[in-house]
């Protein structure tokens, strides 16, 4: 007989949790069949021992991330933390309500089955993207390590001179690390996210335990047909971390293996990989006929049922009688019935709340906007020749220096702010925008990363959800599609999908635009792509003043921000205030007042538009130039005021004409301001061709001053 190294109470609790998951999933299967639960639900029945055993090894302050097959993980985590019978029932109620799309669910009905989360209990959420949670878990592990080091530094300051630290603190429990468990399937172990994340976690010794739930099938494809080498645990050695295979049908074996890995991570010894070999009772989803599996295979695995076998073990060990086991199962059946009744009697989310939780609320006020306007005018005023500064309380900097100042000041102001990305450390960034920061703040807060855009983006998401404020650089905007899943599907959507119960305060700094003859993979303007996704802001400054103030605002904001810097602007000079300042989002800047025609633009094209306006002024044509500064949120109020004054609009962008942001703006002007227009909106855009390397061709592809003047003349006809 297998010896049990746990108490009767704990053993019965493990059994209870597995039964709760099994019966919960069976009920979900029934509700799906009755069309009460809508959409897809990927059931966890059969795999219960993995979630229950693994999570049993955690402390209350540890974290998990989950997959589309995540009900079991969510339940096991919540069940452990629920200290009373009432709390346990409430937990099951909220889970069932969420799957039923009800307002009383964990995510207020917004996430459903594939995105269930309980952030308050350390469940950072499930994802519908296979492997999408792996970089997020890596970032969460980074946050745990950095916060631990911050606490240690503060403790050392407080305790300097004290000889008995342990006595004063009451022990060392607070000194070790919180750990992140990352659950994913065998299919996810073949994705780039898996390899990028393990590499980064190993490099930085992050406290993450990666758990591969190998249930033999990625939807319908057998693992042997999708994986060149079936030893998933063996992949760990490629990254210098321990790997282990464990019987995923044995809750005690999982608990023991994960427990060792968790304690190793807690001691600062880095990540581990555990492959749990298990089996799902149901198909990929309810509609799956499972005709790719044999009856013999299913029977063989069901003979290894983790619940019935563990129950038999408890009886054999004298931990419980058959009657006690039956009574426990009956109790669980009642719990699940109550959860279903609660869910079905709960209201659906009010349609009036459709747009709630897309963004965290703005932190700035009308007073902030007024102050910024005053500072803007101060910096815009031309200094007297005798003045060494640009006026009272200003100084002159290059665009890249404005970025440096913003980062430096915010890192001094808030210890949770850190910078990471390719070559941001000693090298100082591709365009030297992070120069000097590594020397000042060290490698813990200015982190050079591998060339791993997906994990850079995902790690930023995970770190942000865990209380840090990452500023992650992706070297060129052309590379941001490599991180699109993490930024757009995780970072931008998590707050909404999790019912507003989290924030994701992260900044993605990147460089865009043409002008350096570095061809199509390093010269694009992809801002329209990022404005398409709800939940993320898009910022594109044109001057040092705007760059500094907008970046500081982005870092302090609680939303993801795509901060795009034009590579041809880094040497542009301008004045910035000496004092601390921010530029609130959604406030455009009229860079030049005019009365005949409005030119609306942003980033590098602002400078070309101003030059065009200057030339046309010699002909008596008065051009108003609006710098949007932020594309999302968009300041339609300033746009409307100008359109009502001039009646004619020219939109200018360096992006491709088809699908450009200026095209979106033109449509909004047509819809909202049509009665004020004296002519159709004119667009001046880049040619619909990949940006060529040849200097003459590149110049021809991008709007120049002459093209803008020609566009203005068309609008004035």
Buried (B, 14 or more C-beta within 10 A) or exposed (E): EEEBEBEEEBBBBBBBBBBBBBBBBBBBBEBBEEEBBEEBBBBBBBBBBBBBBBBBBBEEEBBBBBBBBBBBBBBBBBBBBBEEEEEBBBBBBBBBBBBBBBBBBBBBBBBBBBBBBBBEBBBBBBBBBBBBBBBBBBBBBBBBBBBBBBEEEEBEEEEEEEEEEEEEBEEEEEBBBBBBBBBBBBBBBBBBBBBBBBBBBBBBBBBBBBBBBBBBBBBBEEBEEBBEEEEBBBBBEEBEBBBBBBBBBBBBBBBBBBBBBBEBBBEBBBBBBBBBBBBBBBBBBBEBEBEBBEEEEBEEBEEBBBBEBBBEBBBEBEBBEEEBBEEBBEEBBEBBEBBBEBBEEBEEBEEEEEEBBBBBEBEBEEEBEEBBEEBBEBBBEEEEEEEEEBBEBBBBBBBBBBBBBBBBBBBEEEBBBBBBBBBBBEEBBBBBBBBBBBEEBEEEBBBBBEEBBBBBBBBBBBBBBBBBBBBBBBBBBBBBBBBBBBBBBBBBBBBBBBBBBBBBBBBBBBBBBBBEBBBBEBBBBBBBBBBBBEBBBBBBBBBBBBBBBBBBBBBBBBBBBBBBBBBBBBEBEBBBBEEEBBBBBBBBBBBBEBEBBBBBBBBBBBBBBBBBBEBBEEEEBBBBBBBBBBBBBBBBEBBBBBBEBBBBBBBBBBBBBEEBBBBBBBEBBEEEBEEBBEBBBBBBBBBEEEBBBEEEBBEBBBBBBEBBBBBBBBBBE
